[in-house]
């Protein structure tokens, strides 16, 4: 099964760049050109995760190392994505819809 790709946005302006859907699994992904990612810059991602009852979110950024923003969001470097060394958890329970 091929994943479907969407974006997510609220009427109030909260948004997530990429929402990957594979069967019943959803993975929200925010894409940042900057290496700087903090709690404020992932507000839309957090809102999406709350609204869709998702347990894990991802930020792909222009950084050099992986790190967490809180317990439920992981920042991964663009280079890791290009090298395919990132497992976004498709098909896993951590990204499952409520």
Biotite code that builds the C-alpha atoms (Angstrom):
import biotite.structure as struc

atoms = struc.array([
    struc.Atom([0.000, 0.000, 0.000], chain_id="A", res_id=1, res_name="UNK", atom_name="CA", element="C"),
    struc.Atom([1.363, 3.423, -0.946], chain_id="A", res_id=2, res_name="UNK", atom_name="CA", element="C"),
    struc.Atom([1.038, 6.202, 1.616], chain_id="A", res_id=3, res_name="UNK", atom_name="CA", element="C"),
    struc.Atom([-1.151, 9.199, 0.841], chain_id="A", res_id=4, res_name="UNK", atom_name="CA", element="C"),
    struc.Atom([0.227, 12.694, 1.418], chain_id="A", res_id=5, res_name="UNK", atom_name="CA", element="C"),
    struc.Atom([-1.748, 15.666, 2.736], chain_id="A", res_id=6, res_name="UNK", atom_name="CA", element="C"),
    struc.Atom([-1.252, 18.941, 4.559], chain_id="A", res_id=7, res_name="UNK", atom_name="CA", element="C"),
    struc.Atom([-3.211, 19.912, 7.663], chain_id="A", res_id=8, res_name="UNK", atom_name="CA", element="C"),
    struc.Atom([-4.562, 23.349, 8.540], chain_id="A", res_id=9, res_name="UNK", atom_name="CA", element="C"),
    struc.Atom([-7.070, 24.809, 10.984], chain_id="A", res_id=10, res_name="UNK", atom_name="CA", element="C"),
    struc.Atom([-9.362, 27.763, 10.338], chain_id="A", res_id=11, res_name="UNK", atom_name="CA", element="C"),
    struc.Atom([-7.332, 29.638, 12.966], chain_id="A", res_id=12, res_name="UNK", atom_name="CA", element="C"),
    struc.Atom([-4.154, 29.193, 10.889], chain_id="A", res_id=13, res_name="UNK", atom_name="CA", element="C"),
    struc.Atom([-2.398, 26.280, 12.620], chain_id="A", res_id=14, res_name="UNK", atom_name="CA", element="C"),
    struc.Atom([-0.760, 24.033, 10.062], chain_id="A", res_id=15, res_name="UNK", atom_name="CA", element="C"),
    struc.Atom([1.464, 21.053, 9.411], chain_id="A", res_id=16, res_name="UNK", atom_name="CA", element="C"),
    struc.Atom([3.401, 20.764, 6.161], chain_id="A", res_id=17, res_name="UNK", atom_name="CA", element="C"),
    struc.Atom([2.955, 17.052, 5.593], chain_id="A", res_id=18, res_name="UNK", atom_name="CA", element="C"),
    struc.Atom([0.543, 14.473, 6.933], chain_id="A", res_id=19, res_name="UNK", atom_name="CA", element="C"),
    struc.Atom([1.400, 10.960, 5.767], chain_id="A", res_id=20, res_name="UNK", atom_name="CA", element="C"),
    struc.Atom([-1.458, 8.476, 5.813], chain_id="A", res_id=21, res_name="UNK", atom_name="CA", element="C"),
    struc.Atom([-0.885, 4.752, 5.438], chain_id="A", res_id=22, res_name="UNK", atom_name="CA", element="C"),
    struc.Atom([-3.929, 2.652, 6.254], chain_id="A", res_id=23, res_name="UNK", atom_name="CA", element="C"),
    struc.Atom([-5.055, 3.744, 9.721], chain_id="A", res_id=24, res_name="UNK", atom_name="CA", element="C"),
    struc.Atom([-1.689, 5.300, 10.564], chain_id="A", res_id=25, res_name="UNK", atom_name="CA", element="C"),
    struc.Atom([-0.962, 9.026, 10.381], chain_id="A", res_id=26, res_name="UNK", atom_name="CA", element="C"),
    struc.Atom([2.427, 10.674, 10.686], chain_id="A", res_id=27, res_name="UNK", atom_name="CA", element="C"),
    struc.Atom([2.623, 14.477, 10.981], chain_id="A", res_id=28, res_name="UNK", atom_name="CA", element="C"),
    struc.Atom([5.794, 16.084, 9.610], chain_id="A", res_id=29, res_name="UNK", atom_name="CA", element="C"),
    struc.Atom([6.806, 19.724, 9.822], chain_id="A", res_id=30, res_name="UNK", atom_name="CA", element="C"),
    struc.Atom([9.566, 20.901, 7.467], chain_id="A", res_id=31, res_name="UNK", atom_name="CA", element="C"),
    struc.Atom([11.904, 23.703, 8.546], chain_id="A", res_id=32, res_name="UNK", atom_name="CA", element="C"),
    struc.Atom([14.614, 25.318, 6.452], chain_id="A", res_id=33, res_name="UNK", atom_name="CA", element="C"),
    struc.Atom([16.249, 26.581, 9.630], chain_id="A", res_id=34, res_name="UNK", atom_name="CA", element="C"),
    struc.Atom([18.269, 24.519, 12.086], chain_id="A", res_id=35, res_name="UNK", atom_name="CA", element="C"),
    struc.Atom([16.518, 26.340, 14.929], chain_id="A", res_id=36, res_name="UNK", atom_name="CA", element="C"),
    struc.Atom([13.491, 24.432, 16.209], chain_id="A", res_id=37, res_name="UNK", atom_name="CA", element="C"),
    struc.Atom([11.926, 25.216, 19.574], chain_id="A", res_id=38, res_name="UNK", atom_name="CA", element="C"),
    struc.Atom([8.599, 24.767, 21.361], chain_id="A", res_id=39, res_name="UNK", atom_name="CA", element="C"),
    struc.Atom([7.084, 27.854, 19.696], chain_id="A", res_id=40, res_name="UNK", atom_name="CA", element="C"),
    struc.Atom([7.998, 26.773, 16.180], chain_id="A", res_id=41, res_name="UNK", atom_name="CA", element="C"),
    struc.Atom([6.161, 23.452, 16.576], chain_id="A", res_id=42, res_name="UNK", atom_name="CA", element="C"),
    struc.Atom([2.876, 24.904, 17.877], chain_id="A", res_id=43, res_name="UNK", atom_name="CA", element="C"),
    struc.Atom([0.987, 23.892, 14.715], chain_id="A", res_id=44, res_name="UNK", atom_name="CA", element="C"),
    struc.Atom([2.439, 20.391, 14.890], chain_id="A", res_id=45, res_name="UNK", atom_name="CA", element="C"),
    struc.Atom([1.363, 20.048, 18.529], chain_id="A", res_id=46, res_name="UNK", atom_name="CA", element="C"),
    struc.Atom([-2.147, 21.255, 17.686], chain_id="A", res_id=47, res_name="UNK", atom_name="CA", element="C"),
    struc.Atom([-2.397, 18.714, 14.864], chain_id="A", res_id=48, res_name="UNK", atom_name="CA", element="C"),
    struc.Atom([-1.231, 15.950, 17.173], chain_id="A", res_id=49, res_name="UNK", atom_name="CA", element="C"),
    struc.Atom([-3.853, 16.913, 19.778], chain_id="A", res_id=50, res_name="UNK", atom_name="CA", element="C"),
    struc.Atom([-6.675, 17.274, 17.246], chain_id="A", res_id=51, res_name="UNK", atom_name="CA", element="C"),
    struc.Atom([-5.920, 13.939, 15.556], chain_id="A", res_id=52, res_name="UNK", atom_name="CA", element="C"),
    struc.Atom([-4.897, 12.085, 18.756], chain_id="A", res_id=53, res_name="UNK", atom_name="CA", element="C"),
    struc.Atom([-1.387, 11.352, 17.469], chain_id="A", res_id=54, res_name="UNK", atom_name="CA", element="C"),
    struc.Atom([1.369, 10.315, 19.851], chain_id="A", res_id=55, res_name="UNK", atom_name="CA", element="C"),
    struc.Atom([4.428, 11.266, 17.801], chain_id="A", res_id=56, res_name="UNK", atom_name="CA", element="C"),
    struc.Atom([5.445, 14.041, 15.435], chain_id="A", res_id=57, res_name="UNK", atom_name="CA", element="C"),
    struc.Atom([8.488, 14.821, 13.333], chain_id="A", res_id=58, res_name="UNK", atom_name="CA", element="C"),
    struc.Atom([10.372, 17.920, 12.234], chain_id="A", res_id=59, res_name="UNK", atom_name="CA", element="C"),
    struc.Atom([12.764, 17.689, 9.308], chain_id="A", res_id=60, res_name="UNK", atom_name="CA", element="C"),
    struc.Atom([15.218, 20.561, 9.681], chain_id="A", res_id=61, res_name="UNK", atom_name="CA", element="C"),
    struc.Atom([18.495, 21.911, 8.396], chain_id="A", res_id=62, res_name="UNK", atom_name="CA", element="C"),
    struc.Atom([20.261, 20.632, 11.510], chain_id="A", res_id=63, res_name="UNK", atom_name="CA", element="C"),
    struc.Atom([23.238, 18.340, 11.971], chain_id="A", res_id=64, res_name="UNK", atom_name="CA", element="C"),
    struc.Atom([21.949, 16.049, 14.713], chain_id="A", res_id=65, res_name="UNK", atom_name="CA", element="C"),
    struc.Atom([18.751, 14.472, 15.932], chain_id="A", res_id=66, res_name="UNK", atom_name="CA", element="C"),
    struc.Atom([17.114, 15.803, 19.068], chain_id="A", res_id=67, res_name="UNK", atom_name="CA", element="C"),
    struc.Atom([13.808, 15.855, 20.862], chain_id="A", res_id=68, res_name="UNK", atom_name="CA", element="C"),
    struc.Atom([11.456, 18.773, 21.397], chain_id="A", res_id=69, res_name="UNK", atom_name="CA", element="C"),
    struc.Atom([9.556, 17.521, 24.392], chain_id="A", res_id=70, res_name="UNK", atom_name="CA", element="C"),
    struc.Atom([8.676, 13.857, 24.739], chain_id="A", res_id=71, res_name="UNK", atom_name="CA", element="C"),
    struc.Atom([6.723, 13.438, 21.528], chain_id="A", res_id=72, res_name="UNK", atom_name="CA", element="C"),
    struc.Atom([8.458, 15.367, 18.729], chain_id="A", res_id=73, res_name="UNK", atom_name="CA", element="C"),
    struc.Atom([11.772, 14.462, 17.141], chain_id="A", res_id=74, res_name="UNK", atom_name="CA", element="C"),
    struc.Atom([13.868, 16.800, 15.007], chain_id="A", res_id=75, res_name="UNK", atom_name="CA", element="C"),
    struc.Atom([15.806, 14.993, 12.289], chain_id="A", res_id=76, res_name="UNK", atom_name="CA", element="C"),
    struc.Atom([18.373, 16.441, 9.868], chain_id="A", res_id=77, res_name="UNK", atom_name="CA", element="C"),
    struc.Atom([17.614, 16.709, 6.158], chain_id="A", res_id=78, res_name="UNK", atom_name="CA", element="C"),
    struc.Atom([20.703, 14.581, 5.475], chain_id="A", res_id=79, res_name="UNK", atom_name="CA", element="C"),
    struc.Atom([19.274, 11.681, 7.483], chain_id="A", res_id=80, res_name="UNK", atom_name="CA", element="C"),
    struc.Atom([16.117, 11.831, 5.390], chain_id="A", res_id=81, res_name="UNK", atom_name="CA", element="C"),
    struc.Atom([18.096, 11.895, 2.145], chain_id="A", res_id=82, res_name="UNK", atom_name="CA", element="C"),
    struc.Atom([20.190, 8.908, 3.310], chain_id="A", res_id=83, res_name="UNK", atom_name="CA", element="C"),
    struc.Atom([16.952, 7.144, 4.314], chain_id="A", res_id=84, res_name="UNK", atom_name="CA", element="C"),
    struc.Atom([18.183, 6.600, 7.845], chain_id="A", res_id=85, res_name="UNK", atom_name="CA", element="C"),
    struc.Atom([14.945, 7.925, 9.372], chain_id="A", res_id=86, res_name="UNK", atom_name="CA", element="C"),
    struc.Atom([12.129, 5.635, 10.445], chain_id="A", res_id=87, res_name="UNK", atom_name="CA", element="C"),
    struc.Atom([8.984, 7.755, 10.752], chain_id="A", res_id=88, res_name="UNK", atom_name="CA", element="C"),
    struc.Atom([7.100, 4.862, 12.272], chain_id="A", res_id=89, res_name="UNK", atom_name="CA", element="C"),
    struc.Atom([4.620, 4.200, 9.494], chain_id="A", res_id=90, res_name="UNK", atom_name="CA", element="C"),
    struc.Atom([2.687, 1.108, 10.334], chain_id="A", res_id=91, res_name="UNK", atom_name="CA", element="C"),
    struc.Atom([3.526, 1.389, 14.031], chain_id="A", res_id=92, res_name="UNK", atom_name="CA", element="C"),
    struc.Atom([1.185, 1.987, 16.918], chain_id="A", res_id=93, res_name="UNK", atom_name="CA", element="C"),
    struc.Atom([2.937, 5.207, 18.028], chain_id="A", res_id=94, res_name="UNK", atom_name="CA", element="C"),
    struc.Atom([1.519, 7.080, 15.037], chain_id="A", res_id=95, res_name="UNK", atom_name="CA", element="C"),
    struc.Atom([-1.917, 5.500, 15.093], chain_id="A", res_id=96, res_name="UNK", atom_name="CA", element="C"),
    struc.Atom([-5.150, 7.445, 14.976], chain_id="A", res_id=97, res_name="UNK", atom_name="CA", element="C"),
    struc.Atom([-7.179, 7.492, 18.158], chain_id="A", res_id=98, res_name="UNK", atom_name="CA", element="C"),
])
